Amino acid sequence: MNVVQLPPRRKLGKIHVPTVTLAHGGGGKAMKDLIDDVFISAFAGASAPALEDQARFDLAALAVHGDRLAFTTDSFVIDPLEFPGGDIGKLAVCGTVNDLAVGGAKPLYLSCAVIVEEGVSLDMLRRLALSMAKTATDAGVGIVTGDTKVVPRGAADKLFITTTGIGVIPKGRDISVSRAQPGDGVLVNGWLGDHGAAILAARGDLALDADIQSDCAPLHGLIEALLCAAPGTRFIRDATRGGLATVLNEVAEASNVSILIAEDQTPLRPEVCGVCEILGLDPLYLANEGKIVIVVPPDEIPAALAAMRVHPLGEKAALIGHIGDGEAGRVVMKTVFGGSRIVDMLVGEQLPRIC
C-alpha cells in the first residue's frame, strides 16, 4: 500500500467478495484490488496515482515550516475496532498527529501499515479506511505511503494498524519533559479518562450503561493556539496509556522536581468516576486520546488557559496543580477531604487493548 501523488493515473481495481481472504495478501491481482478498493480509493481519491515503494518529498518545501524534523511511529490494537466517538482508523491518525504536535511540530505526512486477519469484513475495512482519510483531511495531513499484510484466522485479532508521522518543528521551540521548574503551572485541556471509560463500556462484558464518548481528536490546532499564547511552554504530552498520573510521574522524574495537584481542580466527569467506582479503577490512570498535560511558566498560565478555552477542544481547560521543589520524582494529590495521597506510576495495565 504505497501511495504517492504522481502521474500517471490509472483505473482502480475492485473487490467483489464480502471478506478478506489469504489471496488478498499474496502480492498478486487480488492484493492489488484490495489495496485499490479499500485504501487507494479512500486515501488518494477516485483515480489511483502511480505506486512507488516510497513517498518522495521536496526538502525545500519541508524547510519552509521549520528547521528540525519530528518523526514518530505508533501501533494500534484496540478492541473493539469501532467504539463511541471513534474507531481504530480515526485513532491511528489522531494518535500519530498528536505525538508530533506535543513536540511543537507541524504534522505533515503519515504512513499507514495494516495487518488484516483473514475473514475480516470488507465493508468494515472500507469504513475504517474512510475514517482514516477523513480524519487525516480534517487534520491537514497526507497519508502518503504504507503496507498491507493478510494473516490466517487466529493469527491476529481482526486488524492492527501502524502509523508513522513526519512533521517539522519551527525554529526556536524547545519543549521537553526535562524542562519543568518549581512554580510552573500544570494544566490540562479538559475532562480526563473519557477514552478509557468509553472503551470499557463498549466492550459490553460488564453490561455498563454509561453514555460516554471517546475524546479521540487531533490536537495540533489547539497546541498551536496554546504555543502562540504561551511561547514559553516547557512541556506538553498527550495522556494516553497510563493517563494523567503516568505523565506527571514522567515529568517529575525527568525534571527532578515534585508535583502537587488538587483533586477538586482535576476535571473528571461524574459518569467516568462512577464507572471507576464500580470496577475499582482509578480515573487518574485511565487512557485519553484527546487530552494533553501542559507545564507553563507562572506568568503565562492565564494566557495559556484563555487560549485553550476559546478552542473547541479546550473549553474545559483547567489549572490542576503546580511544580514544586520537594522530593524529586514525587507526585502528590491534595484530596477533597483535606488529606494527601501519593500518585505513583502505573504498575501493569488497568485496561489492555485500549489504543
N, C-alpha and C positions, 0 to 999 in steps of 0.2 A: 504494500500500500504506500507507494512513493509518489507524492503529488508535487508538481512544480508548475507554476503558472507560465508556461512557454508554449508557443505553437509547435507543431500543428495540432489542431483539434481533431477529434475522432468520434465516431459513434459509440455510445455506451453499450456494454453488454447488459443482459437481463437474466434474472433467475426466475424459474417457473416451478420451484418446489417449495414446500412450506417450511422446511427446517434445514439447518446446516448439516452437511454430510462430510465425511472424511475427504471426499473428492475435492471439496472446496479448499482444502489445504495442500493439494497435490502439486501446485505450480503450473497446471495446465489451463485449458479454457474455462473449466468450472471455477477455478480460483480467480481468474481474470474477471469473470462475470460477477462473482461475489463482490470483489473489490469495486468494480464499476457500479453495480446496482446499489450497494449499501453505502460505501464510503466516498467514492469519487462524486457520485450524484449529490451527496449531502455537502461535501466539503468544497467542491470545485464548480458546482452548477450543472446545468443540463447537458452540456457537451464537455467531453473529457479533454484535459490537457495532455501533452506528452508525458510519458513516465520515465523518470530517471532514477538512479539509485541514491540520489541525494538532492536536497534543496540547495539552491545557489543564491547568494546574497551579494549585493553591491556594498562593499565596505564603506564607501563614502556616504551612502545613504544611512548606514548604521551610525556613523560618526556624528551625524547631524544631531542625534539625540543625547550624546554624552561622550565621555572618554574612557569608560570601562564597560565590558560585557558582564552581564549576570547570566548564569547558566544553572539550571536546576532540573531534577528529574524526580518522579514520584509514581508509585504503583497504586492501583485502586482495586480492592477485592470485596467491596461492600455487599452485605446481604440484608435486605432484598435489593435487587438491582434498581427497582423503582420504588419510591417512597414519598410521603407527603412533603412537598416543597422541592423535589428534585429527583435525580436518578444518577446512575453511575457515570453517564456521559457528561452531564452538567457538572457533576462533582469533579471529574477529571480535569476539565478546563479550569474551573474556579480554583481548585487546589493548586495548580501549577502557576496560574496567573498571580495568585496571592503570594506564593513563595517567592516570586520575583519582586512583587510590589513592596513587600515588607523590608526589602533591602534597599528601597529607594529607586528601583529600576522601573523603566517604562517597558511593560511586556510587549513583545512584537510578534514572535513566532512560536508555534508549538509543533511537536511531532506527536504521533499517536500510534502506539503499538498495541494490538489486541490479541489475546489468546481466547479462542472461542471453543466451547465444548460441542462435540457432535450432538445434534438433536435440538440445539437452541432454535427458537422460532425466528424466522426471517423477519416477520413483522415487528417483533420486539427489537431486533438488531437494527432495523431501519429507524425505529423511533428513537433509539439511543444515539444513533449517528446524527440524526436531525437535531436532537437536543444538543449534542456537542457543537454542531455547526452554528446553531442559533446563539448559544452562549458565547462562542468564540467571536461571532459577528458583533454581538452586543458589547463585548469587551474590547473590540478593536484589534484582535489578534488573528493571525492566519494559521490554519493547520496545514503545514506545507510538506510534510513527509511522514512516513510511518511504515508499519509492517503488520501482516496478518498471519496468524498461525491457527490451525484447527487441530484439536487433540481428541482422542477417543472418549466415549462416555465414561464418566468416573475419574478421568484424569485431571479434571478441573471442576469448578463449580459454576457452570454456565458461561461466565465471561469475566476476564481480568483485563484491565486497561493500564498501560503505562504511558504517561505523557512526559515529554521533556520540553522545557521552555528556554527561550533566549530573550533577554531584554538588555537595555542599555541604561547605565546609571549616569545621570547628569553630573557634570563636574562640580566638585565641592561638597557633595553629600557624603556623610560619614555616619552610618547607622550601624551600631554593633551591640551585641549582648554584653560587652565588657565596658560600656561607657557610662552606666548609671552612677550617679553621685548622690551623697546624702543631701536631703532637701528636695530632690526631684519628686514630681508627682507621678503616680501610677494611674493610668486612665484605661478604660475600655469603651467600646463604641456601642454597647447595648446589652440586651438580655443574653445571659450565658446559659449554656447547656442545652439549647433547643435541638441541635442536631442529634446529640446522643439520645435524648428523650424521644425524639420523633422516630429514630431507627428502632429503638427498643419497642415502642408501641406498634410500629409497622410490622414487626416480625410475628405478632399475633400469638406467641407462645403463652403469654400470661393474660390474655383477654383484657388488656388495659384499654379503658375507654377514655383516651386523652386526645383532645384536638390540638396537637402540637405539630407545627410545620418546621422542617429543617430550615436553618438560616443560610443555607448554601448560596453564596453570591460572590461575584468578582469584586474585590475591594480596592482596585488600583485607583479608581476615581476618588474615593473617599480619602485614600492615603495621599494622593496628590494635593487635595484640598488642605489636608492636615499639614503637610510639609510646607505649603505656601504660607500658611498662617503661623506655623511654629517651625521655622527653619532650623532651630537648634535642637530639634527632636533627637534624643540619644538612641532610642531603641524602639523597634516595632516587631511584633511577631504574631502570626495567627495562632490562636489557641485551639489546635486540632486535637489529636490523640493526647490524653493526659490532661487536657483542659487548662483552665486558668492556673491551677496550683502548680502544675509542672513547669509552665512558662516562668512563673515567678521564682521558682527554685533555681531554674537555669540562670536567670538574671542575677539573683543573689550570689550564686556561686561564682559566676564568671566575672562579676564586677567587684567581688569581695566586699559586699555590703549586706545589711539586713533590710527587710521589708516589713512594714506594718500596714495591713489593710483592715477595713471596717466592714463587718457583716451587714450592717444596715445601709451601707452605701453601695454594696455589690448587687447589681441588678439581676434578679432571678425571678422568673415567672412562678406564680403560685402552682400552676399545673406541673412545672418541672420539679419543683420542691415536693409536690405530692407524689409523683412517680418515684422519686428518690426515697421518700419516707417509706413507701410501701415495700420497696425492694432492698432497703438498707444500703443505698448508694449515696455518695457524696457529690452534690452538683458541682463542686469546685473542680472535680476531675472529669466531668462529662465533656465529650468532644464538641467542638464548634466548627463550622465551616464558613462562617461569615462574621467572625469576631476577631478583633486584634487587641493585644495588650501593648500599651504605649508608655514610654518613660520620657517625660519632658522636663526641662528646667523650670524652676518655680515661677519665673517671670513670664513664661509662655503658656502656663496652664489655662488661663482664661481664654486666650486666643485659640488654643487647640480645641477646647470644649466648644466654643462658639462655632468654629469652622465645621466640626463634625456634626453638631446638632442641626445645621441647616441642610445637611446631606441626607437623602432618604435612608442610607444605611448607617446613620449615626445619630438618629433622633433621640435615642435613649443614652447617649454618651454620658459617662459619669467618672468623676474622680473617686477612686476607691481606696487610695492609700498613698503612702509616701516611702521614699527610700530613706533608710536610717543609717546610723553609724554604730549600731550594736553588733552583736556576734555575727561575723561574716558567714553568709550562706543560710541564715535563719529567716524563715518567713513565718509571721505570726498574724493571726486574725483576732481583732477585738470583737467579741460576740455581743449579741443584742442583750445578753444578761449581765454585761459589765465585766465578764471574765475574759480570758485569752486562751487561744488554742494554737498549738504549733501546726502549721500546714506543711507536711512533708512532701517529698517527691513521691509520685505514684509508684507503688511496687506491684508489678504484674499488670494485669489488664482488667478494668472493670467490665468492659463490654467489647469482645472481639469482633472482627469484621465490620468495623464502624466506618471505614473510609477506604 
